[in-house]
Amino acid sequence: MSASVRRQRELRARITAARELASDPDLSRAIAVGREVLVDCERVLGVDHPDTLVARNNLASACHSAGQPAEAIPLFQQNLAHYERLRGADDPRTLGSRNNLAGAYQSAGRVAEAISLLELTLDSCGRVLGADDPRLLGSRSNLALAYQSAGRVAEAVPLFERTLADRERVLGADHRDTVATRSNLAELGAAQKADDPEA
């Protein structure tokens, strides 16, 4: 086995270890290890290497989950730029990367930017993945949540309703994503009734 193959395998093992640390409630170790792994991947493999993109996404996700969207956003932006350049705007990896960035924007209170990305992502998912793909259903749900955050309830409700119907049909009534969508729709309905008791 060549030295370069051995280094790449070692980096992949470290990427996996950093990702597994992200399941710990205290994400500080996952973030610290993720930063080290990313630096090494960029140095050894280059900034565009698929393993580097995975390492960067894992670090960004850990930062986002730790409530650090300001740390996550530039990492997600870098990955999105790389995927768009290397794979094109409609590649499933690009769509996932765009969705991740939108989630970080929303967490940072940049809801208008999140909505723009999510609208673009949903449109692309419909063309590329097909109407029943769980990633499309997730994208539609994320857009509904963003609309809800922006107070655009009239746009959120039909997206939640359509997502719920599709998830029940595609995933089943008891699937965790279906249950989450049902809960989101119920909470939105309850909030609407609290705002307008005569409705």
Protein Blocks (a to p, Z undefined) as FASTA:
>chain_A
ZZklmmmmmmmmmmmmmmmmmmpmblmlmmmmmmmmmmmmmmmnopklmklmmmmmmmmm
mmmmnopaklmmmmmmmmmmmmmmmnojklmklmmmmmmmmmmmmmnopamlmmmmmmmm
mmmmmmmnopklmklmmmmmmmmmmmmmnopamlmmmmmmmmmmmmmmmnopkbmklmmm
mmmmmmmmmmmmmmmmmZZ
